[in-house]
Amino acid sequence: MLFYSLAGLWFGYAFMAIGLGISALTLIGYFYIGEAFPLWMAFVNGGGLILGGLWMRRI
């Protein structure tokens, strides 16, 4: 998500918001989810990639 945040500097604040939001959700999952962390990562990062793709379709 670092690259999404960096892309937000050039392509608009939506990518920066997606990157920072997914990074925050990843940290929350790392510290609080426990054994279900791989499943958490699949949903959170997959959802972030889908959201970014839908946003690029709008542009």
C-alpha positions, 0 to 999 in steps of 0.5 A, spaced: 500 500 500 506 504 500 505 505 492 498 506 492 500 512 497 505 514 493 501 514 487 496 518 491 501 524 490 501 524 483 494 521 481 489 524 486 488 524 494 483 517 493 489 513 492 493 516 498 486 515 502 486 508 500 493 506 501 493 509 508 486 506 510 489 499 508 495 500 512 491 502 518 487 496 517 493 492 516 496 494 523 489 493 526 489 486 524 496 485 526 495 487 533 488 485 534 486 479 530 490 473 532 490 467 528 485 469 523 490 474 520 491 471 513 484 471 512 484 478 514 489 480 510 486 477 504 479 481 505 483 487 507 488 488 501 483 484 496 478 489 497 483 495 497 485 493 490 478 492 488 476 499 490 483 502 487 481 498 480 474 501 481 476 508 482 481 508 476 475 506 472 472 512 474 477 516 471 
